[in-house]
């Protein structure tokens, strides 16, 4: 987006241009980002949490419990 603008206008890109381009692209895809976040939240809620083993790491116990 910034490259296209600079090529057509002859402007020199700066940090602010990239910030504005990022905001525009995020705004254009806001619905997709919201749906993706909701789907990830639901997926994580459905996955069973692995039990903690004594060392504080996640994993399965060898005795099958």
Buried (B, 14 or more C-beta within 10 A) or exposed (E): EBEEBBEEEEEEEEEEBEEEBEEEEEEEEEEEEEEEEEEEEEEEEEEEEEEEEEEEEEEEEEEEE
